Amino acid sequence: MSTLSFEQTEIKNIITHRIGNPAHEEVLELSESSSSIMQHNHQPQVLNYFTSSFKPYPLKQFDPENFTDEHSVAHLVAALFEQGDQFIPISEKLAKKLYQISDHPMIKPGEFNLVLFSGVQFEEQLVDAVGIFKSEVKIPFIKMEATQQNNYLLHDDEGYAVGSLDKGCIVLKLNKAEGYKVFSIDQSSSSTTKFWDEEFLGLQNGKDDFHFTKDMMQMTKSFVTDQLVDEYQKGKPEQMEMLNNAMDYFKSNEHFSKQEFAEHVFEEEDVIQSFKNFGQHYKRTQGAEIEEHFDISTPAVKSYSKVFKSILKLDKNFHIYIHGDRSKITRHVDEDGRKYYKIYFEQEL
């Protein structure tokens, strides 16, 4: 999982527009000039507002084919990198695009900010970047200001809290041919999660070790719990042993080899071949990045290890956690047709 550092970052330009929701007959309000930061010493707080929510996040990218579409965010960001003097006109095009697709009744109005950054650190490089942000949820607060009469004036106001950015993306001026390197966040409810990344920004998963690891883990789970059941009638204990073997491989190795992984997890040659065939099908149907070799991403293993839960659920009465040798648990049916498992063990712990 990739990270960003903003210790040497400066805001070079910023503009703010108001985005309403057309479905609620709210309007788009465009600014005529760049926004001003009241005092120079306030820039760190403004910078922190736009960047502090970008903790380690999976890397994404624009679909490279979108660069030819003059209405796409990818095309407009590329133009902004190349034509800095077009900052305000490009910001208006982005705001209009966002406004036009904000007609879902659940999408909140808010302030749209386009920001030019310099000095964003990615790995060992300092690069320019474009930030695209939308702030939606304001919080009330009390200001306490000293007056010249040796007392305080207390009054209420509302604004956006640092560390609670609603929607945002930061596009690094790197790897344009592959769709730039992009980080995106969206704190919206699940009903509008595709709105920001897919419908507006047009993003897709980046090609990095995090996504290679995640896709392989998810594909393995799907193969074990679906394909193996249909093709080989593998029971739950056998499925769970395979998932345990898979998780053991991901946790014990730094580098992934598909052949080595398949032999470690599935053992039987016909199952190994079925796994390889399933990988090609999964890649086509799911749009996943299924690679033969990559470095295993520890953050991805931690994030997606829950898909490998080895829990045998029996009605609503029992949950059995299976961590190892499947020969110690066998499935049976008694003469009355009742199903049961027989479990062998050496000691109670």
Number of C-alpha atoms within 10 A of each C-alpha: 15 15 14 16 16 18 10 10 19 16 17 10 17 19 21 24 22 19 25 23 22 18 15 13 9 14 14 18 16 17 14 12 11 16 15 12 11 8 7 8 9 10 15 13 12 13 17 13 16 24 21 15 18 19 14 12 17 21 21 22 24 27 18 17 12 16 20 10 11 11 13 18 23 26 17 19 23 17 16 19 17 10 12 12 10 12 21 21 12 19 26 19 15 22 24 17 16 23 22 15 16 22 17 14 11 13 20 17 21 18 17 25 21 25 23 21 22 18 17 21 19 16 10 6 10 17 15 19 24 22 22 23 23 26 22 19 16 13 9 10 13 10 12 12 10 11 9 6 7 6 10 12 10 10 10 9 10 12 12 16 14 15 13 16 22 17 20 24 22 23 24 24 19 16 10 15 11 14 23 22 20 24 24 23 20 19 12 17 9 9 10 16 14 15 19 22 20 12 14 18 22 18 23 17 18 22 16 17 25 24 22 24 25 23 22 20 23 15 19 23 20 15 19 20 17 14 17 18 14 11 10 9 11 16 13 19 23 20 21 26 20 24 24 20 19 21 18 13 19 22 15 10 13 12 14 21 14 17 13 11 18 21 13 16 20 21 12 11 11 9 17 18 14 14 21 14 11 17 20 12 12 19 15 12 9 10 12 20 21 21 16 13 13 17 15 23 22 16 18 20 17 12 12 14 16 9 14 17 15 21 15 14 12 12 7 6 6 10 12 10 13 19 15 16 12 16 11 12 15 13 12 10 10 8 6 6 8 8 11 12 11 9 11 10 7 5 5 4 3
